[in-house]
Amino acid sequence: MEDFGLYIIITNPQSSYRSIAESCVERGVKMLQLREKSLSDKELIRLGKEIRDITRGSETSFVMNDRADIAAICEADFLHLGQDDMSMEEARKIVGDMKIGLSTHSIQQVKEALVQKPDYIGFGPVYPTNAKARPDQPVGIEQLKQVLNMATIPVVAIGGIFPENIQTILSAGAKNIAMVRHFMQTDQFDERVLEFTNLINKK
């Protein structure tokens, strides 16, 4: 799997789910994940199917967070699993040969994840963040560099990344970046996606 640049995670957005998905397709965003932990299964399936319909046939891959069952129902392109979710082996019984990404928060977790041969890994939080209810300890730039040198699959740098520190992330060698709050807590989503897609692609 090749590097994909900007990785958008929809979680409690200020803009509508539809407009975000449409913007990602229009701007050529390669990865769009739905991460909503507080919604009912019915609502999550509804949103998943809506996003799937918008992204189908485009360059934008639809990623379902955590839920292998809903990923299968919505025909997602990817399932993303966290450290507290089911194993890749268990998920395979539900999603078959669907592509899978894994979250990691330490060098040891990265080593264990790579043995499982996911399609990509997320690594972070690089910086302190409150984007999650129970955030993990920041891994920092030096560990990010180690992981980027270690991994033979795409690595998504995530956690506490904002315009003021993104150059440091890019200089460390990151080619795939998730900035959750910067994209979710704004009504100028499309403008920000265009700005940072150009920035990351230039690097």
C-alpha positions as CSV (number, residue, x, y, z in Angstrom):
1,M,0.0,0.0,0.0
2,E,1.3,3.4,-1.0
3,D,1.4,6.5,1.2
4,F,-1.8,8.5,1.0
5,G,-1.2,11.9,2.6
6,L,-4.0,13.5,4.5
7,Y,-6.1,11.1,6.7
8,I,-9.4,12.6,7.7
9,I,-11.2,11.3,10.8
10,I,-14.9,12.3,11.2
11,T,-15.7,12.6,14.9
12,N,-18.3,15.1,16.3
13,P,-17.9,17.4,13.3
14,Q,-19.0,21.0,13.1
15,S,-19.8,20.5,9.4
16,S,-22.3,17.9,8.1
17,Y,-21.1,14.4,7.5
18,R,-22.3,14.6,3.9
19,S,-20.5,17.8,3.2
20,I,-17.3,16.4,4.7
21,A,-17.5,13.3,2.6
22,E,-18.3,15.2,-0.6
23,S,-15.4,17.6,0.0
24,C,-13.0,14.7,0.6
25,V,-14.0,13.1,-2.7
26,E,-13.8,16.5,-4.5
27,R,-10.3,17.2,-3.1
28,G,-9.0,13.7,-3.7
29,V,-8.5,12.8,0.0
30,K,-7.4,9.2,0.0
31,M,-8.6,8.1,3.5
32,L,-11.8,9.1,5.3
33,Q,-12.6,7.4,8.6
34,L,-15.9,7.5,10.5
35,R,-15.1,7.5,14.3
36,E,-18.2,8.0,16.4
37,K,-18.3,6.0,19.6
38,S,-21.4,7.5,21.1
39,L,-23.9,6.9,18.3
40,S,-26.4,4.0,18.2
41,D,-25.7,1.2,15.8
42,K,-28.6,2.3,13.7
43,E,-27.3,5.8,13.3
44,L,-23.7,4.5,12.7
45,I,-25.0,2.2,9.9
46,R,-27.0,5.1,8.4
47,L,-24.0,7.4,8.3
48,G,-21.7,4.6,7.2
49,K,-23.9,3.8,4.2
50,E,-24.3,7.5,3.4
51,I,-20.5,8.0,3.3
52,R,-20.1,4.8,1.4
53,D,-22.5,6.0,-1.3
54,I,-20.6,9.3,-1.6
55,T,-17.1,7.7,-1.8
56,R,-18.0,4.7,-3.9
57,G,-16.0,4.7,-7.2
58,S,-13.8,7.7,-6.1
59,E,-10.2,8.0,-4.9
60,T,-11.5,8.3,-1.3
61,S,-11.4,5.1,0.7
62,F,-14.0,4.8,3.4
63,V,-12.6,3.5,6.8
64,M,-14.9,2.3,9.6
65,N,-13.4,2.7,13.1
66,D,-13.6,-0.2,15.6
67,R,-16.7,-2.0,14.4
68,A,-16.0,-4.9,12.1
69,D,-19.7,-5.8,11.9
70,I,-20.7,-2.3,10.7
71,A,-17.7,-2.1,8.4
72,A,-19.0,-5.3,6.7
73,I,-22.6,-4.0,6.6
74,C,-21.6,-0.7,5.0
75,E,-19.1,-2.3,2.6
76,A,-16.2,-0.2,3.9
77,D,-12.9,-0.2,2.2
78,F,-11.0,-0.4,5.5
79,L,-11.6,-1.4,9.1
80,H,-9.5,0.5,11.7
81,L,-8.8,-1.3,15.0
82,G,-7.5,0.1,18.2
83,Q,-5.5,-1.6,20.9
84,D,-8.7,-2.4,22.9
85,D,-10.6,-3.7,20.0
86,M,-10.8,-7.3,18.7
87,S,-7.7,-8.8,17.1
88,M,-7.1,-8.7,13.3
89,E,-7.6,-12.5,13.3
90,E,-11.0,-12.2,14.9
91,A,-12.0,-9.3,12.7
92,R,-11.1,-11.3,9.6
93,K,-13.9,-13.7,10.5
94,I,-16.3,-10.8,10.0
95,V,-14.8,-8.6,7.2
96,G,-13.0,-11.3,5.2
97,D,-10.2,-9.8,3.1
98,M,-11.1,-6.1,3.8
99,K,-8.0,-4.0,4.4
100,I,-7.3,-3.3,8.1
101,G,-5.3,-0.5,9.9
102,L,-4.1,-0.6,13.5
103,S,-3.6,2.1,16.1
104,T,-0.3,2.0,18.0
105,H,1.0,4.1,20.9
106,S,4.5,2.8,21.6
107,I,7.5,1.2,19.9
108,Q,6.5,-2.2,21.4
109,Q,3.0,-1.9,20.0
110,V,4.3,-1.0,16.6
111,K,6.6,-4.1,16.6
112,E,3.6,-6.3,17.6
113,A,1.4,-4.7,15.0
114,L,3.8,-5.2,12.2
115,V,3.9,-8.9,12.8
116,Q,0.2,-9.0,12.1
117,K,0.7,-7.4,8.7
118,P,-1.9,-4.6,8.7
119,D,-2.2,-2.4,5.7
120,Y,-1.1,0.7,7.6
121,I,-0.7,1.8,11.2
122,G,-1.5,4.9,13.1
123,F,1.1,6.1,15.6
124,G,0.5,8.7,18.3
125,P,-0.4,10.8,19.9
126,V,2.7,12.6,18.8
127,Y,1.8,15.6,21.0
128,P,-0.6,16.0,23.9
129,T,-4.2,15.9,22.8
130,N,-7.8,15.9,24.2
131,A,-9.4,14.6,21.0
132,K,-10.1,11.4,22.9
133,A,-11.8,10.9,26.3
134,R,-8.8,8.9,27.6
135,P,-5.8,10.1,25.6
136,D,-2.5,8.0,25.6
137,Q,0.8,9.5,26.6
138,P,2.5,11.5,23.8
139,V,5.1,9.5,21.9
140,G,7.1,12.6,20.7
141,I,9.0,13.3,17.5
142,E,12.0,11.0,18.2
143,Q,9.8,7.9,18.6
144,L,7.9,8.9,15.5
145,K,11.1,9.0,13.5
146,Q,12.0,5.5,14.8
147,V,8.7,4.1,13.7
148,L,8.9,5.8,10.3
149,N,12.3,4.1,9.8
150,M,11.1,0.8,11.1
151,A,7.8,0.4,9.2
152,T,7.5,-1.0,5.7
153,I,3.9,0.1,5.5
154,P,2.3,3.6,5.7
155,V,2.4,5.2,9.1
156,V,-0.2,7.8,10.0
157,A,1.1,10.4,12.5
158,I,-1.7,11.5,14.7
159,G,-2.4,13.4,17.9
160,G,-2.0,17.1,18.8
161,I,-1.0,18.1,15.2
162,F,-1.9,21.6,14.2
163,P,-0.7,24.2,11.7
164,E,2.0,25.5,14.1
165,N,3.7,22.1,14.4
166,I,3.0,20.3,11.2
167,Q,6.3,21.3,9.6
168,T,8.1,19.5,12.4
169,I,6.0,16.4,11.6
170,L,6.8,16.6,7.9
171,S,10.5,17.2,8.6
172,A,10.5,14.0,10.7
173,G,9.6,12.2,7.5
174,A,5.8,11.7,8.0
175,K,3.9,11.3,4.8
176,N,0.5,10.5,6.2
177,I,-1.0,12.9,8.7
178,A,-4.3,13.1,10.7
179,M,-5.3,16.4,12.3
180,V,-8.6,15.7,14.0
181,R,-9.6,18.9,15.8
182,H,-8.3,21.2,13.1
183,F,-10.7,19.7,10.6
184,M,-13.6,18.9,12.8
185,Q,-13.9,22.1,14.9
186,T,-14.4,24.4,11.9
187,D,-17.0,25.5,9.4
188,Q,-14.3,26.0,6.8
189,F,-13.5,22.3,6.3
190,D,-13.1,22.4,2.6
191,E,-10.7,25.3,2.7
192,R,-8.5,23.6,5.3
193,V,-8.5,20.3,3.4
194,L,-7.3,22.1,0.3
195,E,-4.6,24.0,2.2
196,F,-3.1,21.0,3.9
197,T,-3.5,18.6,1.0
198,N,-1.3,20.9,-1.0
199,L,1.1,21.3,1.9
200,I,1.6,17.6,2.5
201,N,1.8,16.7,-1.2
202,K,4.5,19.3,-1.7
203,K,6.6,17.6,1.0
